[in-house]
């Protein structure tokens, strides 16, 4: 293999590798969005707080029902 064809093959391989990486990044970004880790963590925290608040409301309602039955 000549030196020129070896260089062409090397450059072609590098270009192909860069294209694969760029496409993979684009697909992941499209699928998951461009949210940062901090944004994702804040979203999860808000969801957890909503879940806990709903659970507390259910428990309070159950306690009121039990108190009403005891009267």
PyMOL Python script that loads the backbone (N, CA, C, O; Angstrom):
from pymol import cmd

cmd.read_pdbstr("""\
ATOM      1  N   UNK A   1       0.858  -1.164   0.000  1.00  0.00           N
ATOM      2  CA  UNK A   1       0.000   0.000   0.000  1.00  0.00           C
ATOM      3  C   UNK A   1       0.907   1.230   0.000  1.00  0.00           C
ATOM      4  O   UNK A   1       1.860   1.309   0.775  1.00  0.00           O
ATOM      5  N   UNK A   2       0.604   2.176  -0.866  1.00  0.00           N
ATOM      6  CA  UNK A   2       1.441   3.372  -0.941  1.00  0.00           C
ATOM      7  C   UNK A   2       1.128   4.314   0.209  1.00  0.00           C
ATOM      8  O   UNK A   2       0.078   4.223   0.846  1.00  0.00           O
ATOM      9  N   UNK A   3       2.059   5.213   0.456  1.00  0.00           N
ATOM     10  CA  UNK A   3       1.916   6.168   1.555  1.00  0.00           C
ATOM     11  C   UNK A   3       0.711   7.076   1.335  1.00  0.00           C
ATOM     12  O   UNK A   3       0.006   7.400   2.291  1.00  0.00           O
ATOM     13  N   UNK A   4       0.465   7.491   0.101  1.00  0.00           N
ATOM     14  CA  UNK A   4      -0.654   8.388  -0.206  1.00  0.00           C
ATOM     15  C   UNK A   4      -1.988   7.689   0.018  1.00  0.00           C
ATOM     16  O   UNK A   4      -2.910   8.277   0.584  1.00  0.00           O
ATOM     17  N   UNK A   5      -2.097   6.446  -0.419  1.00  0.00           N
ATOM     18  CA  UNK A   5      -3.362   5.746  -0.231  1.00  0.00           C
ATOM     19  C   UNK A   5      -3.596   5.422   1.252  1.00  0.00           C
ATOM     20  O   UNK A   5      -4.735   5.390   1.718  1.00  0.00           O
ATOM     21  N   UNK A   6      -2.512   5.186   1.974  1.00  0.00           N
ATOM     22  CA  UNK A   6      -2.644   4.946   3.403  1.00  0.00           C
ATOM     23  C   UNK A   6      -3.168   6.203   4.100  1.00  0.00           C
ATOM     24  O   UNK A   6      -4.034   6.104   4.970  1.00  0.00           O
ATOM     25  N   UNK A   7      -2.664   7.370   3.736  1.00  0.00           N
ATOM     26  CA  UNK A   7      -3.134   8.627   4.317  1.00  0.00           C
ATOM     27  C   UNK A   7      -4.594   8.875   3.965  1.00  0.00           C
ATOM     28  O   UNK A   7      -5.371   9.311   4.815  1.00  0.00           O
ATOM     29  N   UNK A   8      -4.978   8.599   2.709  1.00  0.00           N
ATOM     30  CA  UNK A   8      -6.377   8.779   2.300  1.00  0.00           C
ATOM     31  C   UNK A   8      -7.292   7.869   3.112  1.00  0.00           C
ATOM     32  O   UNK A   8      -8.365   8.284   3.549  1.00  0.00           O
ATOM     33  N   UNK A   9      -6.865   6.643   3.306  1.00  0.00           N
ATOM     34  CA  UNK A   9      -7.676   5.703   4.075  1.00  0.00           C
ATOM     35  C   UNK A   9      -7.789   6.163   5.534  1.00  0.00           C
ATOM     36  O   UNK A   9      -8.858   6.063   6.136  1.00  0.00           O
ATOM     37  N   UNK A  10      -6.694   6.664   6.096  1.00  0.00           N
ATOM     38  CA  UNK A  10      -6.704   7.158   7.466  1.00  0.00           C
ATOM     39  C   UNK A  10      -7.634   8.359   7.603  1.00  0.00           C
ATOM     40  O   UNK A  10      -8.429   8.422   8.542  1.00  0.00           O
ATOM     41  N   UNK A  11      -7.543   9.301   6.685  1.00  0.00           N
ATOM     42  CA  UNK A  11      -8.410  10.485   6.720  1.00  0.00           C
ATOM     43  C   UNK A  11      -9.870  10.065   6.548  1.00  0.00           C
ATOM     44  O   UNK A  11     -10.747  10.569   7.249  1.00  0.00           O
ATOM     45  N   UNK A  12     -10.128   9.157   5.634  1.00  0.00           N
ATOM     46  CA  UNK A  12     -11.495   8.671   5.422  1.00  0.00           C
ATOM     47  C   UNK A  12     -12.044   8.000   6.672  1.00  0.00           C
ATOM     48  O   UNK A  12     -13.207   8.201   7.020  1.00  0.00           O
ATOM     49  N   UNK A  13     -11.234   7.215   7.344  1.00  0.00           N
ATOM     50  CA  UNK A  13     -11.667   6.553   8.570  1.00  0.00           C
ATOM     51  C   UNK A  13     -11.964   7.572   9.668  1.00  0.00           C
ATOM     52  O   UNK A  13     -12.946   7.428  10.397  1.00  0.00           O
ATOM     53  N   UNK A  14     -11.129   8.592   9.790  1.00  0.00           N
ATOM     54  CA  UNK A  14     -11.356   9.629  10.789  1.00  0.00           C
ATOM     55  C   UNK A  14     -12.640  10.405  10.496  1.00  0.00           C
ATOM     56  O   UNK A  14     -13.407  10.702  11.412  1.00  0.00           O
ATOM     57  N   UNK A  15     -12.875  10.733   9.229  1.00  0.00           N
ATOM     58  CA  UNK A  15     -14.105  11.439   8.855  1.00  0.00           C
ATOM     59  C   UNK A  15     -15.320  10.571   9.173  1.00  0.00           C
ATOM     60  O   UNK A  15     -16.312  11.070   9.706  1.00  0.00           O
ATOM     61  N   UNK A  16     -15.257   9.295   8.858  1.00  0.00           N
ATOM     62  CA  UNK A  16     -16.371   8.393   9.146  1.00  0.00           C
ATOM     63  C   UNK A  16     -16.617   8.299  10.654  1.00  0.00           C
ATOM     64  O   UNK A  16     -17.765   8.303  11.096  1.00  0.00           O
ATOM     65  N   UNK A  17     -15.556   8.217  11.432  1.00  0.00           N
ATOM     66  CA  UNK A  17     -15.703   8.151  12.888  1.00  0.00           C
ATOM     67  C   UNK A  17     -16.334   9.428  13.428  1.00  0.00           C
ATOM     68  O   UNK A  17     -17.198   9.364  14.302  1.00  0.00           O
ATOM     69  N   UNK A  18     -15.921  10.579  12.927  1.00  0.00           N
ATOM     70  CA  UNK A  18     -16.506  11.849  13.366  1.00  0.00           C
ATOM     71  C   UNK A  18     -17.983  11.935  12.999  1.00  0.00           C
ATOM     72  O   UNK A  18     -18.788  12.436  13.784  1.00  0.00           O
ATOM     73  N   UNK A  19     -18.341  11.455  11.826  1.00  0.00           N
ATOM     74  CA  UNK A  19     -19.748  11.453  11.419  1.00  0.00           C
ATOM     75  C   UNK A  19     -20.579  10.559  12.332  1.00  0.00           C
ATOM     76  O   UNK A  19     -21.687  10.925  12.725  1.00  0.00           O
ATOM     77  N   UNK A  20     -20.056   9.406  12.665  1.00  0.00           N
ATOM     78  CA  UNK A  20     -20.776   8.487  13.551  1.00  0.00           C
ATOM     79  C   UNK A  20     -20.995   9.136  14.918  1.00  0.00           C
ATOM     80  O   UNK A  20     -22.091   9.052  15.473  1.00  0.00           O
ATOM     81  N   UNK A  21     -19.975   9.773  15.456  1.00  0.00           N
ATOM     82  CA  UNK A  21     -20.101  10.441  16.757  1.00  0.00           C
ATOM     83  C   UNK A  21     -21.118  11.575  16.674  1.00  0.00           C
ATOM     84  O   UNK A  21     -21.952  11.716  17.568  1.00  0.00           O
ATOM     85  N   UNK A  22     -21.063  12.387  15.617  1.00  0.00           N
ATOM     86  CA  UNK A  22     -21.989  13.505  15.468  1.00  0.00           C
ATOM     87  C   UNK A  22     -23.430  13.006  15.362  1.00  0.00           C
ATOM     88  O   UNK A  22     -24.332  13.594  15.959  1.00  0.00           O
ATOM     89  N   UNK A  23     -23.652  11.944  14.618  1.00  0.00           N
ATOM     90  CA  UNK A  23     -24.993  11.382  14.472  1.00  0.00           C
ATOM     91  C   UNK A  23     -25.480  10.813  15.800  1.00  0.00           C
ATOM     92  O   UNK A  23     -26.642  10.999  16.163  1.00  0.00           O
ATOM     93  N   UNK A  24     -24.618  10.132  16.519  1.00  0.00           N
ATOM     94  CA  UNK A  24     -25.001   9.575  17.822  1.00  0.00           C
ATOM     95  C   UNK A  24     -25.377  10.688  18.798  1.00  0.00           C
ATOM     96  O   UNK A  24     -26.362  10.562  19.525  1.00  0.00           O
ATOM     97  N   UNK A  25     -24.619  11.758  18.824  1.00  0.00           N
ATOM     98  CA  UNK A  25     -24.934  12.886  19.708  1.00  0.00           C
ATOM     99  C   UNK A  25     -26.264  13.508  19.317  1.00  0.00           C
ATOM    100  O   UNK A  25     -27.071  13.840  20.184  1.00  0.00           O
ATOM    101  N   UNK A  26     -26.498  13.668  18.031  1.00  0.00           N
ATOM    102  CA  UNK A  26     -27.756  14.255  17.561  1.00  0.00           C
ATOM    103  C   UNK A  26     -28.948  13.387  17.957  1.00  0.00           C
ATOM    104  O   UNK A  26     -29.973  13.907  18.398  1.00  0.00           O
ATOM    105  N   UNK A  27     -28.825  12.089  17.804  1.00  0.00           N
ATOM    106  CA  UNK A  27     -29.926  11.182  18.154  1.00  0.00           C
ATOM    107  C   UNK A  27     -30.208  11.232  19.643  1.00  0.00           C
ATOM    108  O   UNK A  27     -31.369  11.310  20.044  1.00  0.00           O
ATOM    109  N   UNK A  28     -29.184  11.190  20.465  1.00  0.00           N
ATOM    110  CA  UNK A  28     -29.376  11.225  21.917  1.00  0.00           C
ATOM    111  C   UNK A  28     -29.990  12.554  22.341  1.00  0.00           C
ATOM    112  O   UNK A  28     -30.878  12.586  23.194  1.00  0.00           O
ATOM    113  N   UNK A  29     -29.526  13.639  21.756  1.00  0.00           N
ATOM    114  CA  UNK A  29     -30.063  14.957  22.094  1.00  0.00           C
ATOM    115  C   UNK A  29     -31.525  15.058  21.687  1.00  0.00           C
ATOM    116  O   UNK A  29     -32.335  15.604  22.436  1.00  0.00           O
ATOM    117  N   UNK A  30     -31.872  14.548  20.527  1.00  0.00           N
ATOM    118  CA  UNK A  30     -33.269  14.580  20.089  1.00  0.00           C
ATOM    119  C   UNK A  30     -34.149  13.717  20.980  1.00  0.00           C
ATOM    120  O   UNK A  30     -35.278  14.092  21.295  1.00  0.00           O
ATOM    121  N   UNK A  31     -33.640  12.576  21.380  1.00  0.00           N
ATOM    122  CA  UNK A  31     -34.444  11.647  22.173  1.00  0.00           C
ATOM    123  C   UNK A  31     -34.644  12.140  23.600  1.00  0.00           C
ATOM    124  O   UNK A  31     -35.758  12.080  24.119  1.00  0.00           O
ATOM    125  N   UNK A  32     -33.591  12.623  24.240  1.00  0.00           N
ATOM    126  CA  UNK A  32     -33.662  12.994  25.643  1.00  0.00           C
ATOM    127  C   UNK A  32     -33.737  14.500  25.868  1.00  0.00           C
ATOM    128  O   UNK A  32     -34.020  14.934  26.984  1.00  0.00           O
ATOM    129  N   UNK A  33     -33.497  15.283  24.869  1.00  0.00           N
ATOM    130  CA  UNK A  33     -33.504  16.730  25.031  1.00  0.00           C
ATOM    131  C   UNK A  33     -32.162  17.220  25.534  1.00  0.00           C
ATOM    132  O   UNK A  33     -31.269  16.444  25.872  1.00  0.00           O
ATOM    133  N   UNK A  34     -32.057  18.525  25.569  1.00  0.00           N
ATOM    134  CA  UNK A  34     -30.783  19.135  25.947  1.00  0.00           C
ATOM    135  C   UNK A  34     -30.792  19.576  27.404  1.00  0.00           C
ATOM    136  O   UNK A  34     -30.165  20.576  27.753  1.00  0.00           O
ATOM    137  N   UNK A  35     -31.493  18.842  28.252  1.00  0.00           N
ATOM    138  CA  UNK A  35     -31.567  19.227  29.654  1.00  0.00           C
ATOM    139  C   UNK A  35     -30.266  18.880  30.367  1.00  0.00           C
ATOM    140  O   UNK A  35     -29.645  17.849  30.109  1.00  0.00           O
ATOM    141  N   UNK A  36     -29.884  19.752  31.250  1.00  0.00           N
ATOM    142  CA  UNK A  36     -28.675  19.505  32.016  1.00  0.00           C
ATOM    143  C   UNK A  36     -29.000  18.571  33.183  1.00  0.00           C
ATOM    144  O   UNK A  36     -30.167  18.308  33.473  1.00  0.00           O
ATOM    145  N   UNK A  37     -27.993  18.093  33.823  1.00  0.00           N
ATOM    146  CA  UNK A  37     -28.191  17.210  34.979  1.00  0.00           C
ATOM    147  C   UNK A  37     -28.911  17.961  36.097  1.00  0.00           C
ATOM    148  O   UNK A  37     -29.749  17.384  36.791  1.00  0.00           O
ATOM    149  N   UNK A  38     -28.593  19.232  36.274  1.00  0.00           N
ATOM    150  CA  UNK A  38     -29.243  20.021  37.323  1.00  0.00           C
ATOM    151  C   UNK A  38     -30.727  20.210  37.014  1.00  0.00           C
ATOM    152  O   UNK A  38     -31.562  20.137  37.915  1.00  0.00           O
ATOM    153  N   UNK A  39     -31.054  20.452  35.756  1.00  0.00           N
ATOM    154  CA  UNK A  39     -32.459  20.603  35.373  1.00  0.00           C
ATOM    155  C   UNK A  39     -33.211  19.298  35.584  1.00  0.00           C
ATOM    156  O   UNK A  39     -34.335  19.297  36.085  1.00  0.00           O
ATOM    157  N   UNK A  40     -32.599  18.201  35.207  1.00  0.00           N
ATOM    158  CA  UNK A  40     -33.232  16.896  35.372  1.00  0.00           C
ATOM    159  C   UNK A  40     -33.449  16.596  36.855  1.00  0.00           C
ATOM    160  O   UNK A  40     -34.499  16.082  37.241  1.00  0.00           O
ATOM    161  N   UNK A  41     -32.463  16.915  37.675  1.00  0.00           N
ATOM    162  CA  UNK A  41     -32.575  16.688  39.115  1.00  0.00           C
ATOM    163  C   UNK A  41     -33.687  17.550  39.715  1.00  0.00           C
ATOM    164  O   UNK A  41     -34.441  17.084  40.570  1.00  0.00           O
ATOM    165  N   UNK A  42     -33.790  18.799  39.270  1.00  0.00           N
ATOM    166  CA  UNK A  42     -34.845  19.694  39.767  1.00  0.00           C
ATOM    167  C   UNK A  42     -36.222  19.165  39.372  1.00  0.00           C
ATOM    168  O   UNK A  42     -37.161  19.226  40.164  1.00  0.00           O
ATOM    169  N   UNK A  43     -36.342  18.653  38.165  1.00  0.00           N
ATOM    170  CA  UNK A  43     -37.612  18.075  37.708  1.00  0.00           C
ATOM    171  C   UNK A  43     -37.990  16.875  38.565  1.00  0.00           C
ATOM    172  O   UNK A  43     -39.139  16.752  38.989  1.00  0.00           O
ATOM    173  N   UNK A  44     -37.039  15.998  38.820  1.00  0.00           N
ATOM    174  CA  UNK A  44     -37.307  14.828  39.650  1.00  0.00           C
ATOM    175  C   UNK A  44     -37.689  15.235  41.071  1.00  0.00           C
ATOM    176  O   UNK A  44     -38.554  14.610  41.684  1.00  0.00           O
ATOM    177  N   UNK A  45     -37.050  16.273  41.593  1.00  0.00           N
ATOM    178  CA  UNK A  45     -37.361  16.757  42.940  1.00  0.00           C
ATOM    179  C   UNK A  45     -38.790  17.294  43.008  1.00  0.00           C
ATOM    180  O   UNK A  45     -39.514  17.023  43.966  1.00  0.00           O
ATOM    181  N   UNK A  46     -39.197  18.061  41.979  1.00  0.00           N
ATOM    182  CA  UNK A  46     -40.577  18.577  41.954  1.00  0.00           C
ATOM    183  C   UNK A  46     -41.589  17.440  41.866  1.00  0.00           C
ATOM    184  O   UNK A  46     -42.630  17.482  42.523  1.00  0.00           O
ATOM    185  N   UNK A  47     -41.291  16.427  41.060  1.00  0.00           N
ATOM    186  CA  UNK A  47     -42.192  15.286  40.959  1.00  0.00           C
ATOM    187  C   UNK A  47     -42.311  14.570  42.305  1.00  0.00           C
ATOM    188  O   UNK A  47     -43.405  14.177  42.710  1.00  0.00           O
ATOM    189  N   UNK A  48     -41.198  14.406  42.985  1.00  0.00           N
ATOM    190  CA  UNK A  48     -41.209  13.744  44.288  1.00  0.00           C
ATOM    191  C   UNK A  48     -42.003  14.557  45.306  1.00  0.00           C
ATOM    192  O   UNK A  48     -42.746  13.994  46.110  1.00  0.00           O
ATOM    193  N   UNK A  49     -41.848  15.875  45.272  1.00  0.00           N
ATOM    194  CA  UNK A  49     -42.594  16.733  46.191  1.00  0.00           C
ATOM    195  C   UNK A  49     -44.093  16.650  45.919  1.00  0.00           C
ATOM    196  O   UNK A  49     -44.891  16.610  46.855  1.00  0.00           O
ATOM    197  N   UNK A  50     -44.483  16.624  44.638  1.00  0.00           N
ATOM    198  CA  UNK A  50     -45.904  16.486  44.302  1.00  0.00           C
ATOM    199  C   UNK A  50     -46.446  15.155  44.795  1.00  0.00           C
ATOM    200  O   UNK A  50     -47.555  15.087  45.324  1.00  0.00           O
ATOM    201  N   UNK A  51     -45.664  14.097  44.620  1.00  0.00           N
ATOM    202  CA  UNK A  51     -46.080  12.776  45.073  1.00  0.00           C
ATOM    203  C   UNK A  51     -46.267  12.763  46.584  1.00  0.00           C
ATOM    204  O   UNK A  51     -47.261  12.234  47.082  1.00  0.00           O
ATOM    205  N   UNK A  52     -45.319  13.343  47.317  1.00  0.00           N
ATOM    206  CA  UNK A  52     -45.407  13.372  48.773  1.00  0.00           C
ATOM    207  C   UNK A  52     -46.596  14.208  49.240  1.00  0.00           C
ATOM    208  O   UNK A  52     -47.279  13.838  50.195  1.00  0.00           O
ATOM    209  N   UNK A  53     -46.845  15.336  48.570  1.00  0.00           N
ATOM    210  CA  UNK A  53     -47.984  16.183  48.943  1.00  0.00           C
ATOM    211  C   UNK A  53     -49.296  15.433  48.715  1.00  0.00           C
ATOM    212  O   UNK A  53     -50.204  15.513  49.541  1.00  0.00           O
ATOM    213  N   UNK A  54     -49.400  14.713  47.613  1.00  0.00           N
ATOM    214  CA  UNK A  54     -50.608  13.931  47.332  1.00  0.00           C
ATOM    215  C   UNK A  54     -50.781  12.826  48.367  1.00  0.00           C
ATOM    216  O   UNK A  54     -51.896  12.559  48.817  1.00  0.00           O
ATOM    217  N   UNK A  55     -49.702  12.198  48.735  1.00  0.00           N
ATOM    218  CA  UNK A  55     -49.757  11.143  49.748  1.00  0.00           C
ATOM    219  C   UNK A  55     -50.220  11.718  51.095  1.00  0.00           C
ATOM    220  O   UNK A  55     -51.021  11.098  51.794  1.00  0.00           O
ATOM    221  N   UNK A  56     -49.719  12.888  51.446  1.00  0.00           N
ATOM    222  CA  UNK A  56     -50.150  13.525  52.697  1.00  0.00           C
ATOM    223  C   UNK A  56     -51.631  13.878  52.645  1.00  0.00           C
ATOM    224  O   UNK A  56     -52.334  13.725  53.644  1.00  0.00           O
ATOM    225  N   UNK A  57     -52.117  14.348  51.496  1.00  0.00           N
ATOM    226  CA  UNK A  57     -53.543  14.672  51.366  1.00  0.00           C
ATOM    227  C   UNK A  57     -54.393  13.419  51.538  1.00  0.00           C
ATOM    228  O   UNK A  57     -55.436  13.453  52.192  1.00  0.00           O
ATOM    229  N   UNK A  58     -53.947  12.322  50.952  1.00  0.00           N
ATOM    230  CA  UNK A  58     -54.698  11.058  51.092  1.00  0.00           C
ATOM    231  C   UNK A  58     -54.729  10.606  52.548  1.00  0.00           C
ATOM    232  O   UNK A  58     -55.766  10.174  53.052  1.00  0.00           O
ATOM    233  N   UNK A  59     -53.586  10.708  53.218  1.00  0.00           N
ATOM    234  CA  UNK A  59     -53.535  10.297  54.626  1.00  0.00           C
ATOM    235  C   UNK A  59     -54.429  11.181  55.483  1.00  0.00           C
ATOM    236  O   UNK A  59     -55.116  10.683  56.375  1.00  0.00           O
ATOM    237  N   UNK A  60     -54.429  12.487  55.226  1.00  0.00           N
ATOM    238  CA  UNK A  60     -55.284  13.406  55.989  1.00  0.00           C
ATOM    239  C   UNK A  60     -56.754  13.089  55.740  1.00  0.00           C
ATOM    240  O   UNK A  60     -57.560  13.122  56.669  1.00  0.00           O
ATOM    241  N   UNK A  61     -57.108  12.785  54.499  1.00  0.00           N
ATOM    242  CA  UNK A  61     -58.495  12.444  54.188  1.00  0.00           C
ATOM    243  C   UNK A  61     -58.894  11.149  54.888  1.00  0.00           C
ATOM    244  O   UNK A  61     -60.014  11.031  55.386  1.00  0.00           O
ATOM    245  N   UNK A  62     -57.992  10.188  54.928  1.00  0.00           N
ATOM    246  CA  UNK A  62     -58.275   8.921  55.607  1.00  0.00           C
ATOM    247  C   UNK A  62     -58.465   9.155  57.105  1.00  0.00           C
ATOM    248  O   UNK A  62     -59.361   8.573  57.716  1.00  0.00           O
ATOM    249  N   UNK A  63     -57.639   9.993  57.687  1.00  0.00           N
ATOM    250  CA  UNK A  63     -57.783  10.305  59.114  1.00  0.00           C
ATOM    251  C   UNK A  63     -59.122  10.981  59.392  1.00  0.00           C
ATOM    252  O   UNK A  63     -59.774  10.674  60.391  1.00  0.00           O
ATOM    253  N   UNK A  64     -59.537  11.896  58.521  1.00  0.00           N
ATOM    254  CA  UNK A  64     -60.835  12.550  58.710  1.00  0.00           C
ATOM    255  C   UNK A  64     -61.972  11.540  58.618  1.00  0.00           C
ATOM    256  O   UNK A  64     -62.938  11.617  59.378  1.00  0.00           O
ATOM    257  N   UNK A  65     -61.858  10.593  57.689  1.00  0.00           N
ATOM    258  CA  UNK A  65     -62.896   9.556  57.564  1.00  0.00           C
ATOM    259  C   UNK A  65     -62.951   8.691  58.819  1.00  0.00           C
ATOM    260  O   UNK A  65     -64.034   8.360  59.301  1.00  0.00           O
ATOM    261  N   UNK A  66     -61.786   8.325  59.345  1.00  0.00           N
ATOM    262  CA  UNK A  66     -61.750   7.509  60.562  1.00  0.00           C
ATOM    263  C   UNK A  66     -62.335   8.268  61.746  1.00  0.00           C
ATOM    264  O   UNK A  66     -63.072   7.700  62.552  1.00  0.00           O
ATOM    265  N   UNK A  67     -62.003   9.559  61.850  1.00  0.00           N
ATOM    266  CA  UNK A  67     -62.571  10.366  62.936  1.00  0.00           C
ATOM    267  C   UNK A  67     -64.092  10.486  62.806  1.00  0.00           C
ATOM    268  O   UNK A  67     -64.818  10.462  63.801  1.00  0.00           O
ATOM    269  N   UNK A  68     -64.549  10.614  61.585  1.00  0.00           N
ATOM    270  CA  UNK A  68     -66.005  10.725  61.358  1.00  0.00           C
ATOM    271  C   UNK A  68     -66.698   9.420  61.744  1.00  0.00           C
ATOM    272  O   UNK A  68     -67.810   9.455  62.271  1.00  0.00           O
ATOM    273  N   UNK A  69     -66.082   8.293  61.501  1.00  0.00           N
ATOM    274  CA  UNK A  69     -66.670   6.990  61.852  1.00  0.00           C
ATOM    275  C   UNK A  69     -66.731   6.804  63.355  1.00  0.00           C
ATOM    276  O   UNK A  69     -67.662   6.185  63.870  1.00  0.00           O
ATOM    277  N   UNK A  70     -65.726   7.345  64.073  1.00  0.00           N
ATOM    278  CA  UNK A  70     -65.675   7.189  65.527  1.00  0.00           C
ATOM    279  C   UNK A  70     -66.735   8.037  66.217  1.00  0.00           C
ATOM    280  O   UNK A  70     -67.091   7.736  67.356  1.00  0.00           O
ATOM    281  N   UNK A  71     -67.240   9.051  65.598  1.00  0.00           N
ATOM    282  CA  UNK A  71     -68.226   9.934  66.232  1.00  0.00           C
ATOM    283  C   UNK A  71     -69.569   9.357  66.167  1.00  0.00           C
ATOM    284  O   UNK A  71     -70.525   9.963  66.651  1.00  0.00           O
TER     285      UNK A  71
END
""", "prot")
cmd.dss("prot")
cmd.show_as("cartoon", "prot")
cmd.util.cbc("prot")
cmd.orient("prot")
